[in-house]
Amino acid sequence: MRTLICVLLLIFAVPAGAAIYEIALPDLQGTYDVETQNGATRTATFHLPGPPAVVRGATLHLVGTTGVGTVYCGASQYPWNTRTSGLMLDGPGKYWFAEADNPGVAGPFDTNTSFFGYTASGPAPTWNFLSDGEGEITLNMGLPPILLGGCYTSWPPPTLDLTGAWILIDADIPTPATARSWGAVKAIYR
């Protein structure tokens, strides 16, 4: 009976590795510039160590240097900072979104922003699009809107130089059990 239980445990045992998986996104690095528009968005494909059994969430980690412009409203001046947003699609009208306003002073920054689900209509997004262990993320650098009438901004607009980008995924990824011969299993109990 003990042997039968050991054999069944070996056959059906597939431990899940619950962890935060940090995946580098080098394709997102570089200078983002809204003045030319074609330098403000980049897309990267990433790969998990294996297909996840469960995904609990994700965070976007960005490191770099940001420039800051100026908003002029009459005699007052305000910083004109950059904003980064990451987007992962989960099907038509459903996506995961992470957005952060970068500092209002020029210089280095380091942000961690959690993804939240958004849907235009219908069911909420899921993490099922990662079920094959692969995903795609689009990063956009934009500028917060200037909503005050009679205000104007400095030129050129602020830029952003991204020197590091990672996605951190909280998931359970099964790791296959090592194959053992019947002789090796019997040897464990001798």
FIKOLZA-1660 file (N, C-alpha, C; in steps of 0.1 Angstrom, whole numbers, plus 5000, padded with zeros to 4 digits):
% residues 190
   i   px   py   pz ch aa at
   1 5008 4988 5000  A  M  N
   1 5000 5000 5000  A  M CA
   1 5009 5013 5000  A  M  C
   2 5019 5012 5008  A  R  N
   2 5028 5024 5009  A  R CA
   2 5035 5026 4995  A  R  C
   3 5038 5016 4988  A  T  N
   3 5044 5017 4975  A  T CA
   3 5035 5023 4965  A  T  C
   4 5022 5019 4966  A  L  N
   4 5012 5025 4957  A  L CA
   4 5010 5040 4959  A  L  C
   5 5010 5044 4972  A  I  N
   5 5009 5058 4975  A  I CA
   5 5020 5066 4970  A  I  C
   6 5033 5060 4971  A  C  N
   6 5045 5067 4966  A  C CA
   6 5044 5069 4951  A  C  C
   7 5040 5058 4944  A  V  N
   7 5039 5059 4930  A  V CA
   7 5028 5069 4925  A  V  C
   8 5017 5070 4932  A  L  N
   8 5007 5079 4929  A  L CA
   8 5011 5094 4931  A  L  C
   9 5019 5096 4942  A  L  N
   9 5024 5109 4945  A  L CA
   9 5034 5113 4934  A  L  C
  10 5042 5104 4930  A  L  N
  10 5052 5108 4919  A  L CA
  10 5045 5110 4906  A  L  C
  11 5035 5103 4903  A  I  N
  11 5028 5105 4890  A  I CA
  11 5020 5119 4890  A  I  C
  12 5014 5122 4901  A  F  N
  12 5005 5134 4901  A  F CA
  12 5012 5146 4908  A  F  C
  13 5024 5145 4913  A  A  N
  13 5030 5156 4919  A  A CA
  13 5036 5166 4909  A  A  C
  14 5031 5178 4909  A  V  N
  14 5037 5189 4901  A  V CA
  14 5037 5201 4910  A  V  C
  15 5048 5203 4918  A  P  N
  15 5047 5215 4927  A  P CA
  15 5047 5228 4919  A  P  C
  16 5039 5237 4925  A  A  N
  16 5038 5251 4919  A  A CA
  16 5048 5260 4926  A  A  C
  17 5055 5268 4919  A  G  N
  17 5065 5277 4924  A  G CA
  17 5058 5291 4925  A  G  C
  18 5053 5294 4937  A  A  N
  18 5047 5308 4939  A  A CA
  18 5058 5318 4942  A  A  C
  19 5058 5328 4933  A  A  N
  19 5068 5338 4934  A  A CA
  19 5065 5350 4926  A  A  C
  20 5073 5361 4928  A  I  N
  20 5072 5373 4920  A  I CA
  20 5083 5371 4909  A  I  C
  21 5079 5370 4897  A  Y  N
  21 5089 5368 4886  A  Y CA
  21 5092 5382 4880  A  Y  C
  22 5105 5386 4880  A  E  N
  22 5109 5398 4875  A  E CA
  22 5115 5396 4861  A  E  C
  23 5108 5402 4851  A  I  N
  23 5112 5400 4837  A  I CA
  23 5117 5413 4831  A  I  C
  24 5129 5413 4826  A  A  N
  24 5134 5425 4820  A  A CA
  24 5128 5428 4807  A  A  C
  25 5126 5441 4804  A  L  N
  25 5119 5445 4791  A  L CA
  25 5129 5455 4784  A  L  C
  26 5140 5450 4779  A  P  N
  26 5150 5459 4772  A  P CA
  26 5145 5466 4760  A  P  C
  27 5135 5460 4753  A  D  N
  27 5129 5467 4741  A  D CA
  27 5122 5480 4745  A  D  C
  28 5119 5482 4757  A  L  N
  28 5112 5494 4761  A  L CA
  28 5122 5506 4765  A  L  C
  29 5134 5503 4766  A  Q  N
  29 5144 5513 4770  A  Q CA
  29 5147 5522 4758  A  Q  C
  30 5151 5534 4762  A  G  N
  30 5155 5544 4752  A  G CA
  30 5149 5558 4755  A  G  C
  31 5150 5567 4746  A  T  N
  31 5145 5580 4747  A  T CA
  31 5131 5581 4742  A  T  C
  32 5121 5587 4749  A  Y  N
  32 5108 5589 4745  A  Y CA
  32 5106 5604 4743  A  Y  C
  33 5100 5607 4732  A  D  N
  33 5099 5621 4728  A  D CA
  33 5086 5623 4721  A  D  C
  34 5076 5631 4727  A  V  N
  34 5063 5633 4721  A  V CA
  34 5064 5643 4709  A  V  C
  35 5075 5651 4708  A  E  N
  35 5076 5660 4697  A  E CA
  35 5075 5654 4684  A  E  C
  36 5082 5642 4682  A  T  N
  36 5082 5635 4670  A  T CA
  36 5071 5624 4669  A  T  C
  37 5064 5622 4679  A  Q  N
  37 5053 5612 4680  A  Q CA
  37 5057 5597 4678  A  Q  C
  38 5066 5594 4669  A  N  N
  38 5070 5581 4667  A  N CA
  38 5080 5576 4678  A  N  C
  39 5085 5585 4686  A  G  N
  39 5094 5581 4697  A  G CA
  39 5087 5580 4711  A  G  C
  40 5073 5581 4711  A  A  N
  40 5066 5581 4724  A  A CA
  40 5060 5568 4728  A  A  C
  41 5061 5558 4719  A  T  N
  41 5055 5545 4722  A  T CA
  41 5064 5533 4718  A  T  C
  42 5065 5523 4726  A  R  N
  42 5073 5511 4723  A  R CA
  42 5065 5499 4728  A  R  C
  43 5067 5487 4721  A  T  N
  43 5061 5475 4725  A  T CA
  43 5071 5464 4726  A  T  C
  44 5069 5455 4736  A  A  N
  44 5078 5444 4739  A  A CA
  44 5071 5432 4742  A  A  C
  45 5076 5420 4738  A  T  N
  45 5071 5407 4741  A  T CA
  45 5079 5402 4753  A  T  C
  46 5073 5395 4762  A  F  N
  46 5080 5390 4774  A  F CA
  46 5076 5375 4776  A  F  C
  47 5085 5368 4782  A  H  N
  47 5083 5353 4784  A  H CA
  47 5085 5350 4799  A  H  C
  48 5075 5343 4804  A  L  N
  48 5076 5338 4818  A  L CA
  48 5084 5325 4818  A  L  C
  49 5089 5320 4829  A  P  N
  49 5096 5308 4830  A  P CA
  49 5088 5295 4825  A  P  C
  50 5075 5297 4825  A  G  N
  50 5066 5286 4821  A  G CA
  50 5052 5291 4821  A  G  C
  51 5042 5283 4817  A  P  N
  51 5028 5286 4817  A  P CA
  51 5024 5287 4832  A  P  C
  52 5018 5298 4836  A  P  N
  52 5013 5300 4850  A  P CA
  52 5000 5292 4853  A  P  C
  53 4999 5287 4865  A  A  N
  53 4987 5281 4869  A  A CA
  53 4978 5292 4874  A  A  C
  54 4983 5302 4881  A  V  N
  54 4976 5313 4886  A  V CA
  54 4984 5325 4885  A  V  C
  55 4978 5336 4881  A  V  N
  55 4984 5350 4881  A  V CA
  55 4976 5358 4891  A  V  C
  56 4983 5364 4901  A  R  N
  56 4976 5372 4910  A  R CA
  56 4976 5387 4907  A  R  C
  57 4986 5391 4899  A  G  N
  57 4988 5406 4896  A  G CA
  57 5001 5408 4890  A  G  C
  58 5003 5421 4886  A  A  N
  58 5016 5425 4880  A  A CA
  58 5019 5440 4883  A  A  C
  59 5031 5443 4883  A  T  N
  59 5036 5456 4885  A  T CA
  59 5046 5460 4875  A  T  C
  60 5046 5473 4871  A  L  N
  60 5055 5478 4861  A  L CA
  60 5066 5486 4868  A  L  C
  61 5078 5483 4866  A  H  N
  61 5090 5490 4873  A  H CA
  61 5098 5497 4862  A  H  C
  62 5099 5510 4863  A  L  N
  62 5106 5518 4854  A  L CA
  62 5117 5527 4861  A  L  C
  63 5128 5528 4854  A  V  N
  63 5139 5536 4860  A  V CA
  63 5145 5544 4848  A  V  C
  64 5148 5557 4851  A  G  N
  64 5154 5565 4840  A  G CA
  64 5155 5579 4845  A  G  C
  65 5156 5588 4835  A  T  N
  65 5157 5602 4838  A  T CA
  65 5146 5610 4830  A  T  C
  66 5140 5619 4836  A  T  N
  66 5129 5627 4830  A  T CA
  66 5133 5641 4829  A  T  C
  67 5129 5647 4818  A  G  N
  67 5130 5662 4817  A  G CA
  67 5117 5668 4821  A  G  C
  68 5117 5681 4824  A  V  N
  68 5105 5688 4828  A  V CA
  68 5105 5701 4821  A  V  C
  69 5093 5704 4815  A  G  N
  69 5091 5717 4809  A  G CA
  69 5084 5726 4819  A  G  C
  70 5078 5737 4814  A  T  N
  70 5072 5747 4822  A  T CA
  70 5058 5750 4816  A  T  C
  71 5048 5752 4825  A  V  N
  71 5035 5756 4821  A  V CA
  71 5034 5771 4826  A  V  C
  72 5031 5780 4817  A  Y  N
  72 5029 5794 4821  A  Y CA
  72 5015 5798 4821  A  Y  C
  73 5010 5803 4832  A  C  N
  73 4996 5808 4834  A  C CA
  73 4997 5822 4840  A  C  C
  74 4996 5831 4831  A  G  N
  74 4998 5845 4836  A  G CA
  74 5011 5847 4842  A  G  C
  75 5012 5852 4855  A  A  N
  75 5025 5854 4862  A  A CA
  75 5030 5841 4869  A  A  C
  76 5022 5831 4869  A  S  N
  76 5025 5818 4876  A  S CA
  76 5032 5808 4866  A  S  C
  77 5040 5800 4872  A  Q  N
  77 5047 5789 4864  A  Q CA
  77 5045 5776 4872  A  Q  C
  78 5043 5765 4864  A  Y  N
  78 5042 5752 4870  A  Y CA
  78 5050 5742 4862  A  Y  C
  79 5055 5731 4869  A  P  N
  79 5063 5721 4862  A  P CA
  79 5054 5713 4852  A  P  C
  80 5059 5710 4840  A  W  N
  80 5053 5702 4830  A  W CA
  80 5060 5689 4829  A  W  C
  81 5055 5679 4836  A  N  N
  81 5062 5666 4837  A  N CA
  81 5057 5656 4827  A  N  C
  82 5063 5645 4827  A  T  N
  82 5059 5634 4818  A  T CA
  82 5051 5623 4826  A  T  C
  83 5044 5615 4818  A  R  N
  83 5035 5605 4823  A  R CA
  83 5038 5592 4816  A  R  C
  84 5040 5581 4823  A  T  N
  84 5042 5568 4816  A  T CA
  84 5030 5559 4818  A  T  C
  85 5026 5551 4808  A  S  N
  85 5015 5542 4809  A  S CA
  85 5019 5529 4802  A  S  C
  86 5017 5518 4809  A  G  N
  86 5018 5505 4803  A  G CA
  86 5005 5498 4801  A  G  C
  87 5004 5491 4790  A  L  N
  87 4991 5485 4786  A  L CA
  87 4993 5471 4781  A  L  C
  88 4985 5462 4786  A  M  N
  88 4985 5448 4781  A  M CA
  88 4970 5444 4778  A  M  C
  89 4968 5440 4766  A  L  N
  89 4955 5436 4761  A  L CA
  89 4951 5422 4765  A  L  C
  90 4938 5421 4769  A  D  N
  90 4933 5408 4773  A  D CA
  90 4921 5404 4764  A  D  C
  91 4921 5410 4752  A  G  N
  91 4910 5407 4743  A  G CA
  91 4903 5420 4739  A  G  C
  92 4893 5420 4730  A  P  N
  92 4887 5432 4726  A  P CA
  92 4881 5440 4738  A  P  C
  93 4885 5453 4739  A  G  N
  93 4879 5461 4749  A  G CA
  93 4883 5458 4764  A  G  C
  94 4892 5448 4766  A  K  N
  94 4896 5445 4780  A  K CA
  94 4912 5446 4780  A  K  C
  95 4916 5453 4791  A  Y  N
  95 4931 5454 4792  A  Y CA
  95 4935 5457 4806  A  Y  C
  96 4948 5455 4808  A  W  N
  96 4955 5458 4821  A  W CA
  96 4963 5471 4819  A  W  C
  97 4962 5480 4828  A  F  N
  97 4967 5493 4827  A  F CA
  97 4975 5498 4839  A  F  C
  98 4987 5503 4837  A  A  N
  98 4995 5509 4848  A  A CA
  98 5000 5522 4844  A  A  C
  99 4997 5533 4852  A  E  N
  99 5001 5546 4848  A  E CA
  99 5007 5554 4860  A  E  C
 100 5017 5562 4857  A  A  N
 100 5024 5570 4867  A  A CA
 100 5028 5583 4862  A  A  C
 101 5026 5594 4870  A  D  N
 101 5031 5607 4866  A  D CA
 101 5046 5607 4872  A  D  C
 102 5055 5611 4863  A  N  N
 102 5069 5612 4867  A  N CA
 102 5071 5625 4875  A  N  C
 103 5083 5626 4882  A  P  N
 103 5085 5637 4891  A  P CA
 103 5084 5650 4884  A  P  C
 104 5080 5661 4891  A  G  N
 104 5079 5674 4886  A  G CA
 104 5092 5682 4886  A  G  C
 105 5103 5675 4888  A  V  N
 105 5117 5681 4887  A  V CA
 105 5125 5672 4878  A  V  C
 106 5133 5678 4870  A  A  N
 106 5142 5670 4861  A  A CA
 106 5152 5662 4869  A  A  C
 107 5154 5650 4864  A  G  N
 107 5164 5641 4870  A  G CA
 107 5160 5627 4870  A  G  C
 108 5167 5619 4878  A  P  N
 108 5164 5604 4878  A  P CA
 108 5150 5601 4885  A  P  C
 109 5144 5590 4881  A  F  N
 109 5132 5585 4887  A  F CA
 109 5132 5570 4888  A  F  C
 110 5124 5565 4897  A  D  N
 110 5123 5550 4899  A  D CA
 110 5109 5548 4903  A  D  C
 111 5100 5542 4894  A  T  N
 111 5086 5541 4898  A  T CA
 111 5082 5526 4897  A  T  C
 112 5073 5522 4906  A  N  N
 112 5066 5509 4906  A  N CA
 112 5051 5512 4906  A  N  C
 113 5044 5507 4896  A  T  N
 113 5030 5509 4894  A  T CA
 113 5023 5496 4892  A  T  C
 114 5013 5494 4900  A  S  N
 114 5005 5481 4898  A  S CA
 114 4995 5483 4886  A  S  C
 115 4993 5471 4879  A  F  N
 115 4983 5471 4869  A  F CA
 115 4969 5470 4874  A  F  C
 116 4960 5477 4868  A  F  N
 116 4946 5475 4872  A  F CA
 116 4938 5471 4859  A  F  C
 117 4928 5464 4861  A  G  N
 117 4920 5459 4850  A  G CA
 117 4910 5470 4846  A  G  C
 118 4907 5471 4833  A  Y  N
 118 4897 5480 4827  A  Y CA
 118 4890 5473 4816  A  Y  C
 119 4877 5475 4815  A  T  N
 119 4869 5470 4804  A  T CA
 119 4860 5480 4799  A  T  C
 120 4858 5481 4786  A  A  N
 120 4848 5491 4781  A  A CA
 120 4834 5486 4783  A  A  C
 121 4832 5473 4782  A  S  N
 121 4819 5467 4786  A  S CA
 121 4821 5452 4787  A  S  C
 122 4812 5446 4793  A  G  N
 122 4813 5431 4795  A  G CA
 122 4821 5427 4807  A  G  C
 123 4826 5414 4806  A  P  N
 123 4833 5409 4818  A  P CA
 123 4847 5416 4820  A  P  C
 124 4851 5416 4832  A  A  N
 124 4864 5422 4836  A  A CA
 124 4876 5414 4830  A  A  C
 125 4887 5420 4827  A  P  N
 125 4898 5413 4822  A  P CA
 125 4904 5403 4831  A  P  C
 126 4910 5392 4826  A  T  N
 126 4916 5382 4834  A  T CA
 126 4931 5381 4829  A  T  C
 127 4938 5373 4836  A  W  N
 127 4952 5371 4832  A  W CA
 127 4954 5359 4823  A  W  C
 128 4943 5354 4817  A  N  N
 128 4943 5342 4808  A  N CA
 128 4952 5344 4796  A  N  C
 129 4954 5356 4792  A  F  N
 129 4962 5359 4780  A  F CA
 129 4977 5355 4782  A  F  C
 130 4981 5352 4795  A  L  N
 130 4994 5348 4799  A  L CA
 130 4995 5333 4800  A  L  C
 131 4984 5325 4797  A  S  N
 131 4984 5311 4799  A  S CA
 131 4994 5303 4792  A  S  C
 132 4999 5309 4781  A  D  N
 132 5010 5302 4773  A  D CA
 132 5024 5306 4778  A  D  C
 133 5024 5314 4788  A  G  N
 133 5037 5319 4793  A  G CA
 133 5043 5330 4786  A  G  C
 134 5036 5337 4777  A  E  N
 134 5041 5348 4769  A  E CA
 134 5030 5360 4770  A  E  C
 135 5036 5372 4769  A  G  N
 135 5027 5384 4769  A  G CA
 135 5033 5395 4761  A  G  C
 136 5025 5405 4759  A  E  N
 136 5030 5417 4752  A  E CA
 136 5026 5429 4760  A  E  C
 137 5035 5439 4761  A  I  N
 137 5032 5452 4767  A  I CA
 137 5036 5463 4759  A  I  C
 138 5027 5474 4759  A  T  N
 138 5030 5486 4752  A  T CA
 138 5032 5497 4762  A  T  C
 139 5043 5504 4760  A  L  N
 139 5046 5515 4770  A  L CA
 139 5045 5528 4762  A  L  C
 140 5038 5538 4768  A  N  N
 140 5036 5551 4762  A  N CA
 140 5041 5562 4771  A  N  C
 141 5048 5572 4766  A  M  N
 141 5052 5583 4774  A  M CA
 141 5043 5595 4769  A  M  C
 142 5035 5601 4778  A  G  N
 142 5027 5612 4774  A  G CA
 142 5029 5624 4783  A  G  C
 143 5021 5634 4781  A  L  N
 143 5022 5646 4789  A  L CA
 143 5008 5648 4795  A  L  C
 144 5007 5651 4808  A  P  N
 144 4994 5654 4814  A  P CA
 144 4988 5666 4807  A  P  C
 145 4975 5666 4805  A  P  N
 145 4968 5677 4798  A  P CA
 145 4969 5690 4806  A  P  C
 146 4970 5701 4798  A  I  N
 146 4969 5714 4804  A  I CA
 146 4955 5719 4803  A  I  C
 147 4947 5719 4814  A  L  N
 147 4933 5722 4813  A  L CA
 147 4929 5736 4816  A  L  C
 148 4939 5745 4819  A  L  N
 148 4936 5758 4823  A  L CA
 148 4936 5767 4810  A  L  C
 149 4925 5774 4808  A  G  N
 149 4925 5783 4796  A  G CA
 149 4935 5795 4798  A  G  C
 150 4941 5799 4787  A  G  N
 150 4950 5810 4787  A  G CA
 150 4964 5806 4791  A  G  C
 151 4967 5794 4793  A  C  N
 151 4980 5789 4797  A  C CA
 151 4987 5784 4785  A  C  C
 152 5000 5784 4785  A  Y  N
 152 5008 5778 4774  A  Y CA
 152 5020 5771 4780  A  Y  C
 153 5027 5764 4772  A  T  N
 153 5038 5755 4777  A  T CA
 153 5051 5759 4770  A  T  C
 154 5062 5756 4776  A  S  N
 154 5075 5758 4771  A  S CA
 154 5077 5749 4758  A  S  C
 155 5087 5752 4751  A  W  N
 155 5091 5743 4739  A  W CA
 155 5105 5740 4739  A  W  C
 156 5110 5729 4737  A  P  N
 156 5103 5717 4733  A  P CA
 156 5097 5710 4745  A  P  C
 157 5087 5701 4743  A  P  N
 157 5081 5694 4754  A  P CA
 157 5091 5685 4761  A  P  C
 158 5088 5682 4774  A  P  N
 158 5098 5673 4782  A  P CA
 158 5099 5659 4775  A  P  C
 159 5111 5653 4777  A  T  N
 159 5114 5640 4772  A  T CA
 159 5116 5631 4784  A  T  C
 160 5118 5618 4781  A  L  N
 160 5121 5608 4791  A  L CA
 160 5131 5598 4785  A  L  C
 161 5141 5595 4793  A  D  N
 161 5151 5585 4789  A  D CA
 161 5150 5573 4798  A  D  C
 162 5145 5562 4793  A  L  N
 162 5142 5550 4801  A  L CA
 162 5155 5541 4801  A  L  C
 163 5161 5539 4812  A  T  N
 163 5173 5531 4813  A  T CA
 163 5171 5517 4818  A  T  C
 164 5159 5514 4824  A  G  N
 164 5155 5501 4828  A  G CA
 164 5140 5499 4829  A  G  C
 165 5136 5487 4825  A  A  N
 165 5121 5485 4825  A  A CA
 165 5120 5470 4828  A  A  C
 166 5110 5467 4838  A  W  N
 166 5108 5453 4842  A  W CA
 166 5093 5452 4844  A  W  C
 167 5088 5440 4842  A  I  N
 167 5074 5436 4846  A  I CA
 167 5076 5426 4857  A  I  C
 168 5069 5428 4869  A  L  N
 168 5070 5419 4880  A  L CA
 168 5056 5412 4880  A  L  C
 169 5056 5399 4879  A  I  N
 169 5044 5391 4878  A  I CA
 169 5043 5382 4890  A  I  C
 170 5032 5383 4898  A  D  N
 170 5030 5375 4910  A  D CA
 170 5022 5363 4905  A  D  C
 171 5028 5351 4904  A  A  N
 171 5022 5339 4898  A  A CA
 171 5026 5326 4905  A  A  C
 172 5019 5316 4902  A  D  N
 172 5023 5302 4905  A  D CA
 172 5026 5296 4892  A  D  C
 173 5038 5292 4890  A  I  N
 173 5042 5285 4878  A  I CA
 173 5047 5271 4882  A  I  C
 174 5039 5261 4877  A  P  N
 174 5043 5247 4880  A  P CA
 174 5057 5244 4875  A  P  C
 175 5064 5236 4884  A  T  N
 175 5077 5231 4879  A  T CA
 175 5076 5216 4878  A  T  C
 176 5080 5210 4867  A  P  N
 176 5078 5196 4865  A  P CA
 176 5087 5188 4875  A  P  C
 177 5081 5177 4880  A  A  N
 177 5088 5169 4889  A  A CA
 177 5098 5161 4881  A  A  C
 178 5110 5158 4887  A  T  N
 178 5120 5150 4880  A  T CA
 178 5115 5136 4878  A  T  C
 179 5118 5130 4867  A  A  N
 179 5114 5117 4864  A  A CA
 179 5123 5107 4871  A  A  C
 180 5117 5096 4877  A  R  N
 180 5125 5086 4884  A  R CA
 180 5120 5073 4879  A  R  C
 181 5130 5064 4879  A  S  N
 181 5126 5050 4875  A  S CA
 181 5120 5043 4887  A  S  C
 182 5114 5032 4885  A  W  N
 182 5108 5024 4896  A  W CA
 182 5119 5019 4906  A  W  C
 183 5130 5016 4901  A  G  N
 183 5142 5012 4909  A  G CA
 183 5146 5023 4918  A  G  C
 184 5146 5035 4913  A  A  N
 184 5151 5047 4921  A  A CA
 184 5141 5050 4932  A  A  C
 185 5128 5048 4929  A  V  N
 185 5117 5050 4939  A  V CA
 185 5119 5039 4950  A  V  C
 186 5121 5027 4947  A  K  N
 186 5122 5016 4956  A  K CA
 186 5135 5019 4965  A  K  C
 187 5145 5024 4959  A  A  N
 187 5158 5026 4966  A  A CA
 187 5156 5037 4977  A  A  C
 188 5147 5046 4976  A  I  N
 188 5144 5056 4986  A  I CA
 188 5140 5050 4999  A  I  C
 189 5132 5039 4998  A  Y  N
 189 5126 5033 5010  A  Y CA
 189 5134 5021 5015  A  Y  C
 190 5146 5018 5010  A  R  N
 190 5154 5007 5015  A  R CA
 190 5162 5011 5026  A  R  C
% end
